[in-house]
Amino acid sequence: MQPTSISPLGEFDPAVSCRGWCVRCGREHTLPIGPARGPALDLFDRMEAAGRIDFDSPEPDPRLSTDYLYGKAGGQMFGVLVAVDGFGATVVLKAFSGQYNSVWELDGWAPPLIDTARFRRDTFEAEQRIKVLGREIVAQPLGSPARDRLIHKRRRASATLMQEIHAMYRLPNFRGRVVPLPLAVHPEGNAPTGTGDCCAPKLIGYAAAHGLTPLGLAEFYFGRANRSGTREHGRFYPSCLDKCGRILGFMLCGLEDE
């Protein structure tokens, strides 16, 4: 039986929703949950009641049903950010992590930090080559030198493609800077797959790009628990450190001056 309301916060510092080390300032920047908890609870309840995430659309899209979150792909993180604009008015933003059932962008939700049309256009050929290598690998005997060479070739092609994809992401901060993702990563080095796609970077990036001052951010998990058991339906979680933590130091820089 699914819970009808969101569970208490998980075991983490309730004062901090996301954090990251800033090379420029030589310190950690953080953002509290603050006033975002209430709107996050409201979003959770609305998703459960509507059974979809396009609840503002007069014509439901079957791809956007919450049934998707209980299928093979499993659940997903959702986030809410509360901010104020230049006139002091409160603004509430919401985001889903990554893609939702292959949907990148949806009206009313924070957009990704990458130009999705460019992404599809510029990665198509490389992805097809990687798929061909995969089929060639399967056709070779296990443990054969030819198979090992193909595996190495596919691994290099995948790494190169990921570097090219990360370079397409544009990350803004509250000092007015906008840089490609690789230049925002700390510590330096290749970022994990999916870096920049989580709720916190989407929400903070949108706020920084549109002159909004964040007051708080809250993220919760909705759907079937993940295989490792680290994410459960109806629970709040802080932003991940292995991906978000490596770019949020840059993205949050300058917020203290707002």
N, C-alpha and C positions, 0 to 999 in steps of 0.2 A: 504494500500500500504506500503510495507516495505521500509525503508530508504536505499539509495544506498551507504551511507558512515556513518561512526561512528559519533555520536552526540558529542557535547562539553562535557567536564568533568562535572560530577555531582557536587553538592554543598558539597565539602569537601576540606580539605587542599591539594592543588595540588602538594605540595612539598613532600607529604608522601603517599606511596602506601600501606605499611604495618608496623605494630608496635607491640611491646610486651614488657612486663616488665621482666627484667632479675634479678633473685634473687642473682646470683653470683656477679653482678656488682652494684646492688642496683640502677638501672636506667633503663630507657626505651631505647631499641634499635629500630631503624627505618631504612627503605629503601625507597629512593625516586622513583618517576616515572622515572625521568632522561631521558636517551636515549632510554628507552623502548617504549615510546609513538609511535614513527614512525613505528617500526616493528609490534606493536600491531595493528595499523591502516592497515598495509599491510596484516596481517593475517586475519583481519575482512573482508577486500575487497576480499581476495582470497577465503575465505569460501563462501561468497555471490556469487562470480562468478562461482565457481566449484559446489556449491550445495552439497558438501560433505566435510568430514575432512580427508579422505585418499587420498588427491589430489596428493601425491607422488607415489601412487601405480598404476601400469599399469592396474590392474584389480579391478575395484570398488567393494567394499563390500556394499550390499544394507543396511546393518545395520548402516552404517556410513554416510548415507545421512543426510543433514541438515533438511530434512522434519521431522525427528524425534523430532527436537527442537520446532516444532509447533504443536505437537500432545498432547496426554493426559499428558505426563510427563512434558511438558513445556520446557522452555529455560534452559540455562546452562551458567556457567561462564567459560571463557577462559583466559589464562594468557600468557604473554611473559616476559622473563627475559633476560637482556643483561649483559654479564659478559666478563671478560678477563681471558685468561689462563696464565700459568706460563711463556709463551714467549711473552705476551703482545698482542696476537691475540684476536680479538673480537669474542665472541661466542653468538649466539642467541638461546635460548631454548623456547619451548612452551609447554603448558599443558592444559588439560581440567579437570574440577572438577569432583571428584568421578569417576563413570563409565559412559561410553557413550553407551547407549542402551545395557547395560549388558557387554560391552567390557571394561576390566580393562587396557589392555596394547595395544599400537599401535606404530609401528615403526615411529620414528621421533618425538614422544611426550614423555615428561618426565614420567617415570614410577611411580607407587604408592610406598608409603613408607612401604608397607607390602608385604610379600611373598604370592602372590595370590594362589599358589598351596597349600601351608600350610593352608591358610585361608579356602579354599574350603574343604580340607580334615578334618581339626580339628573342623569345626563348623557344619558339615553336620548333625550329630546325634542330637546335641542340637537343631538345627533349626527344625528338624523333630518332636522332643518332644514338642516344643513350638506350632507347627502347630496342633498336636494332642490335646493339651490342649485347643487350640482355638475352635476346633470342639466340644470338650466336654462341653465347656462353652455355646456354641450356643444351645446345646441339653438340657440345664437346664432351668427351669422356671426363668423369670426375678425376681430379688429380693430374690431368694431362698438362704439359707445358703450354699448349695452345690455349687451354681454358684459363690458366693462370695469367697469361699475357692479356687475354681479353678482359679478365676481371680487373687487372691493373689499369688497363686503358679506360674502362668504364669508370673506375674510381677517380681517375684524373679528370675525365670529362665532366663528371658530376661536381667535383670540387671547383673546376673552372666556371661552370654554369652558376653555382651558388655564389661565387664571388661577383659575377656579372649581375646577378639578381640583387644582391645586397647593395651594389653601387647605384641601383635605380631608386632606392629608398631615399627620401629627403626628410631629414629630421630638423625641425625648428626648435629654438629655445626662447627663453624670455629675455634674452639680450639682443634679439633680432637677428641672430645667426641661423642660417639654414645650411646643413652640410649633408653629404652622402653618408649613409649609415656607417661604412668602415671608418670614417674619420671621427665618429662619435663614440666608438667602442672603447671601453676600458675594462680590463687591461687590453693593450693592443693585441691583434691577432684575429684569426678567423672566428666570426660569431657563429653560434649554432643555427641550424635551420629553423626558421620561424621567428628569428629575432626581428622585432619591429611589428609583428602581427598581433600581439596581445592587446588586451583592452587598454591598459594604462598608457602605452605609447600612442595609440590611436587618439585617446581622449586628451592627453596632455599636448600632443602635437596639434590637434585641432584648436585647442584653447590658445596655445602660443601663436598660431598663425592668424587667429582672428581677434587678437587683442583682449582676450578674456583672462581674468585672474582666478585660478583655481583656489577653492577653499577646502575641498575634501574630495576623496575618491574611495569608492567601495566596489569590490569585485566578488561575485558569487558564482558557484558552480550549479549548472542545471542539467539534469539528465542522468543516464546510467553511469555508475561509478567507473572510474578508469581501472585498468587491469592491476595497477600497483596498489590500489586502495587509498591513494593519497588525495583523491578528489571525490567528494560525496555530494549528492543532490541536496541543495538547500543550505549550503554552508559558505560563509565568507572565507576568503583566503587572501593573503598579501600577494603582491606581484612577485613573479619568480625572479630569483637572483641570477640564475645562470644565463638568462636571455635579457629580460627587462633591466635587471640590475646593472648590466654592462653598458646601457645607453641612457638610462634615466638620469644619471649624474649630469650629463651634458644637457638633456632636455629640460631639466628642472632649474638649470642655472639661470639666475636673474630673477627668479620668482620672489625671493626675499626682498627685492628692491621694489616690487610692485606695491 
